[in-house]
């Protein structure tokens, strides 16, 4: 038969075991709770990647907005009417070149970009050898004259000549002339006689 002296050590051992169990269980429960909260919390949205700077092929090139110096010879009434119609149809931008003001002849001249691509309406038709090449570009026939700093394209199949000057800075000058063909067709009537190389 057990006496009171045998029960006391057993109770002490039981209490110590309970204390150790509690000491271990509380931190474990806390860790489990933290883990559960983290799992249930919505994740922070990932930051959008910052695009690396790059040079776009269509990015506008730097250019001056100052007026471009151009001559403005007097025009006959008919030429003045045709040139005003042409200027009203010119685009505000050619490729990545924005239109710029001109110093004179606002109803017959236009300019784009820097260095400036210029358009002059009503200029005298330049003389050139009949063996020179002419270029039908988008249904307008052009003659290309060469200067040290530019290629000068002049319509040779229009009632009123139109001249587009492309600085040598720009590659493939004929490609820069093509955007002007549609306004020329819309505003400038065909000439009665045209060079044979123009196809008619």
Number of C-alpha atoms within 10 A of each C-alpha: 2 6 7 7 8 9 10 11 11 10 11 11 11 12 12 11 12 12 12 11 11 12 11 11 12 11 11 11 11 11 12 12 12 10 11 11 11 11 10 8 8 8 8 6 6 6 6 6 6 6 6 5 6 6 6 7 8 8 8 12 11 10 14 13 13 11 14 22 14 17 13 18 12 12 14 9 9 11 19 17 15 20 26 16 18 23 20 12 15 19 14 12 14 18 13 14 19 19 20 22 15 20 15 16 16 15 18 28 26 25 26 26 22 19 16 22 23 22 23 23 28 22 17 12 14 12 6 11 6 10 7 11 15 20 19 18 17 13 15 20 21 27 20 20 15 12 12 7 11 16 19 21 23 26 25 25 24 22 18 24 23 26 25 23 24 26 19 15 12 14 10 10 18 16 10 16 23 16 17 20 18 16 16 26 15 11 20 21 13 16 12 8 11 16 13 9 14 18 11 8
